Amino acid sequence: MSTYVRISSPTANFTYKAQASTFPIQSNTALGYPAEEQGLRLNRSWQPNASYRSSTHPGGSINQKRLGSFHDNKRPEVKEWFERSAQRSVLLLNVPDGITHGDVAAVIRGGPVLEIFLRSKDNTATVSFLHEADACAFIENCRTAGLYIKDRKIHTRWSDYQFTLSGQVAHHIRKGGSRNFVIRKRDPKLTIQGIRDDLEHIHNLHVISIEFEKNNCFISTNAIHGAIYARTCLQSRVEYRASRIEWCADECAQPFQSMSSAIHNLVPNVKTQRSVIPAHPSRKNLMGNRFQLLDLSDSDGSNGDDSSDDSF
């Protein structure tokens, strides 16, 4: 049963609703405190129609302020996540002798590459992709469309040793890092051989190509971790301090269609050139016109003789 108790004090008059039972409430003078201080204590301890929540609760005062600050400020962008250990390394078998890193990079498509490693004595090459899905798609594409390097068919399978992505390399990849970088506003005195000499001391770094285009110098390497070290090394040299060294795209990240379409466009040209070359004249054709040797005018027959000589 609910009862109502009226409390009178020099400072305020209010009514308190008690549940179940009543209890005695002393006035300000009986408690021994001044009226103003007692009223402050009552206001702090008694909040009608209010529910208590801890400051650590999502609805508490502290968290309410933090949530408001999250909405006021711009939320941080979600960083791309890379797998540290994944099935990303593909082994290329039966590669030709004398193959270079550039020969392998020219036929790799489907995703950014972390490293191209050659093992000449075994005639193998290992290509490590950034994403496992790209490596799976590359193997599947090689099975369906085939992979050729210097007119030799290359077989592919998963490598026994998989590339492990370190946290430092992943950090640079999020910032646009790749196997390739470009030197903007290069020193006009720089030469290709001079740049190669500056990068020669880096272990397991193979410079695939160095190309000059106006004031820019594009450098392609075999591995992203080597390119990171090379970029840092060049930035510390006096010859490159006036330049700006930036990352550039990996050509291996292009889709498979770019490589297959290029090969498809070359096939009709080869067939056309072969069709122009006439076949060797048969004995029946030679006997068909016994007076052909007496014809001194220019004709297509002379081209056929030249082509037959070249074929030998």
Number of C-alpha atoms within 10 A of each C-alpha: 7 9 11 11 14 10 13 13 13 11 10 10 9 9 10 12 12 13 10 8 8 13 7 6 11 11 15 18 12 9 11 10 12 11 16 12 10 17 16 10 10 10 10 8 8 10 10 9 5 7 6 7 11 11 12 11 11 13 13 13 13 13 15 15 11 12 12 10 11 12 9 9 8 8 8 7 6 6 8 9 9 17 15 12 12 17 21 24 27 24 21 21 16 15 22 16 12 8 17 15 18 16 13 22 20 12 15 22 24 22 23 22 27 26 23 23 19 20 11 14 7 11 15 20 22 23 25 25 27 25 18 18 14 19 25 18 15 20 19 13 15 16 13 8 10 13 19 14 15 12 8 11 15 19 17 21 14 17 17 10 12 17 21 16 16 13 12 10 16 19 15 15 20 13 9 13 21 28 28 24 24 22 22 18 15 20 16 9 7 13 13 13 10 11 15 15 10 13 20 14 10 13 9 12 18 21 21 16 15 16 12 15 8 10 12 18 21 18 22 24 24 27 22 24 23 23 25 20 14 19 18 12 14 18 16 10 11 9 13 18 13 13 18 13 21 14 21 17 16 19 20 20 16 15 13 18 12 11 16 13 10 10 11 11 10 10 10 11 11 10 10 10 9 11 10 10 14 14 12 12 12 8 8 8 9 11 10 9 9 9 9 11 7 7 8 7 6 8 9 9 12 10 13 17 14 11 16 15 10 8 8 5
